[in-house]
Amino acid sequence: RTGKAELRSPVARIESQLPFTIRLTTCFRQNPEAILPPIMNRRQYLAGAVALAVFLVFGLWWRDGPQLQTPNIVVLTVESWRAETATPERMPNLFRAAAEGSRYIDHRAISAWTAPNIIAVLTGLSPFEQGVHARGQSISAEHEVFLEDLAAHGWEVASLQSFAAMDVFRNLGLNVTPKNDPIVWLSARLGEERPFFLWHHYLRTHLPYAPSDKFRGRYKSLTANLDPEAKERLAVVQSASTIPAGSVSFEASDVSALNALYLGGVTEFDDWFGRFWGFFNRSGLRDTTILVVTADHGEELLERGNVGHASTNHAGHLHEEILHVPMFVWLPRNREGHVVEAATDHTDIVPLLQKALGLSPAPKSN
């Protein structure tokens, strides 16, 4: 007798029957034979009453019990981070956290510089779909992008780094609030009902390789007796944000010290992540937020004579030191650690997030 528009959820139907159920239970307690057929014995009456009580308790728990809110999302990308540098010895904070998350060991970037990789992470679009191959380009405003869809459904969508206002990141649906610390930004939103999506990019692993003094111990021991020419070459690495191919005549003997500087920055990121992870758990965000940690791309460290990547050495390529990057994912209220061996790349991240939100991912482009 009920039209489709009037259909209610099982919980609503339970609630609508509560007054009748209470009257039924009271009458049963006073005069069971008036309610149930005489053929039923008291054991059957008791079993029926217990079943009814369980049914009511389950319905009320389903209605009033703790429900997972619409999850927030934090995407943390790390500048120029190579996959093989992510080890438990070098990054103990990250790997302690990874014990209750998913670690993707065969993950790839899709470009040799930052912009197309970040666009892929935030949209799922390949470089061919983006059309972003150089500075001054951006994706078409006609693209239906993931972050705009989230914003349309009530999410606050934000980015905290100034470079996100560059033209290459236009039309992604980002609200850029630069020079804001992620922990401060997240703290201001604790307890709010509105879900959020935050992308933050950790930059200190980019050239120049200038880790804090605390993380330069190995470099100091390796360079105590260097000749002046070697010190001059390594001084460029510690001061220049770009090192065009051929501008410095590096030698094979520079590799160990160069790696020590770069790895000092990676270890410093792990130190930062340890503080972030502590806040993430103490604040309760661990139970309400999806966290993704990956890199924009990797980095050349003299494998082919150059230092940096496409936008810093102007001689980009797609060898493994550039493409193979770490990725870690944590889901709310999931404490089981997994190692994911399947091959993935940055265009798989948005479909992963859509699945976690219960959305249907768009078909992946070939």
Disulfide bonds with the S-S distance in Angstrom:
none
